Amino acid sequence: MDVVSTQNLHLIPPISELKQLLKSLAVLDSILCPEWEYRLYSYNAHWADGEEMASMRNGCGDEYYILFNSNGCFIKGFAHETAMSSWGTTNQQPWQGIIDTVPIEFESAVNEPAFSMDNISFCIWRTLTDKEWKIGSFDFAGDDDPDGSEYLLELFDGDPASYVNFATDYFEVELDLPTVASIYEHKPLNLNMIYKLNPDADLEQIKADLLEIGYASEIEK
């Protein structure tokens, strides 16, 4: 079965759907994990003027950063142990061809210090005028998941059950699938939804996170 990866770009959701999905992941992590440093998924709807940014960091050196701007979407991923990791190249340079053809619309992302572009194993982009997601012109390494994109982008499948499986393993909790699905559908967050997922949730922290993420809420101010 095909899975989301740089070798199956057609499975990545369109830009608007991807943005909504990434916000949902950040909300779910906020509910389950009050300590920001232990979360995997985050989203900042106010990253910069006209820009929004999503990120994933697993604490083991693997990460992605995703920039949304008025031109489209830019994705930089880093799975440090993969064959195409910049950690395995001379002078920690990107795998040849990965970023050479990134369009000028995303020049600011390529040069963004916060995105740690020295640490890279794949790069994906799509402008608002593109009909599909794109990558550079290069030969993949011969491994099953040569750049780690299959591993890092597994939740891009948009299936709430995938997040439930992830959280069961990572946070060691059992989640209510219909509630997770409601957040995937971007239904306004309320106390019932929060406490179904985490009876010990930090409401004040969640309120602050929702403002940063840009997710609708029915929680009293």
N, C-alpha and C positions, 0 to 999 in steps of 0.2 A: 504494500500500500504506500502511495506517495505521501510524504510528509513535508511540512513547510521547511524550506531551506533555500540557499542560493541556487541550488540545482532544480528547484521547483518554485520559481518565483510566482507562478500563476496562482499559487495557494495563499500568498500574502494578501490580506484584505485590502481593499481600496483605502486611500489616505484617510478619508473621513471616518470609515469604520475602524481603521487601526487606531486612530486617535481616541475614539470612544472606548475601545478595548483596553488600551493602556491606562486610561483613567480608571476603569473598573478594577484593573489589577492593583493599582495604587490604593484605591479605596479599601479593597479587601485586605491588603497588607496592613493598612492603617488600623483597621478594626482588630486584626489578630495580633498585632505586634506594636505596642505603644513605643518601644525603643526604636527610633529611626535607624540606628546603626545596625540593627539586626534584620531589618526588612530587605527583601530583594527588589521590590518594585516601587518606584516613586514617579511622580509627575508634577511638573511645575508649569501651570498655565500662564505664568507671568515671568517667564525666564528672562525675556528682554522685550523691547518694543517690537511688537509684531511677531514674536517668536514664542513657541512652547517647547518644552523639553521633557522627554521621558527617559528613564534609566533603569537598568537592572545591574545589580552587583551581588555576587553570591558569596563574597567574603573569602574566596579561594583564588582570587585573581582574574576570574572571568566576569565579563561585563558587556553591556551595550549602552550606547547613547543614541537617542533619536531626536532629531530636530525637526520641528514643523515651522515653516515660515510661509510667507506669502507666495513663494515659488513652488512649494511642495513639501517633500519629506526626504530626509537624509538619515541613513542608519549606519552606524559604525559598531562592529562587534569584535569581541576579543575572547577567544577560548585559548588560554595560554599553552595548553599541552598539545594542541593540534599540529598537524604537519605544516599548515600554512601560517602558523603564528609568527609574528615578527620577532619573537624571542629566539627563533631558530635561524634567523637570517643574519647576514653580515651587517654589522653596525645597527642592528635592530630596525632594519628598513622593512616597509610593507612588502608582502609577496608581490613580485613583479606584475604590474598591470592592474592591481586592485583599485588604486585611486587615481591612476593616470588620466582617466577620462571622466572624472567627476565634473559635471557641468559647473560653469561659473556661478550659477544661482546658489550653489552650496559652498562657495569658497570660504565663507565665514565659518562654516562648520569644520572644514578641513583644517583651518588655522585656529580653531578654538582650543586653548590650553586645557580647559576643563574636560575635553573629550579624550585627552591622552592619546593622540593619534600615533604615537610611537608604539603603542600597544594595540595591535590590530590583527585580525585574521580574516575579516570579511567586511565589505562595504556594499550597501544597496541604496538606490535612490529612485525617486520618481518625481518629476515636475508635474505641475497641474495640467500641462498639455500632453504629457506622456499617456499612452494607452496601456502601459504595463510597467512593472518594476524593472529596473536595470542594474547590471553589474558591469565591471570593466571587462576588457578583453585579455584573457589569460587562460592558462592550462591549470586545471585543478590537480592537486596532489592525488595519489592513487588510493587514499584511505576511504573507508566507508563514509565518514563525516569529516572530510579533509580540513574544513575551516571552522568547524564547531557550530555552524549556523543551525543545523538540525537540532542540536542540543539546546542552544540558547534561545531559539525562536519557537520552541515546542508549544507555548501557550498562544501563539499566533493563530492556532487553529480555531479560536473563537468558541470553543466548547466549554461550558461551565464545569463539566465533569473533569476536564483536564486540570482546572485549578483545584478542584476538590482533591484529586489524586496528588497533586503537588503539595497542597497544604497538609494532607494526611502524613506525608513523608517528612516534610520540612519542619512544620510546626507541631507535629504529632497530635493533631486534633481531628475529630470527625465533624464535618460541616454539613449543614442542611443544604442540599443541592438546589431546591426551589429558591431559597434566599440568595444563593450565589447567582443563580440564573437571573433573578430580579435585578441584581447589580449589573450583570452583564447587559441587561436590557435598559440600563440607565434609569430605572425607576427611582424617584427621590428617596433618599435614605431616611429611615425613621428609626425610632428606638426599638421597635419590635424586631426589625431586621438586624440591628446591631447586636442585641442581646441574644438572638438566636445563634449568632456566630461566635459571640464572646461575652458571656455573662459578666466578665470582669473588665469590660472595655473602658478605656479612659475617654470619657465623653468630651472633655475640654480639648484634649489633644486631637481627637477626631474632628471636632469643629474647625480647629485651626488647619488641619490637613485638608479638609474639604474645600476651604477657601483657596488654598494653594493649588489643589488639583483642579478646581473648577467644576465640582460635581454638585448637583442640586440636593438640597436637604430639607426635611420637614422637622428637624430637631429644633426645639425652642432655643432662641438666642440667650 
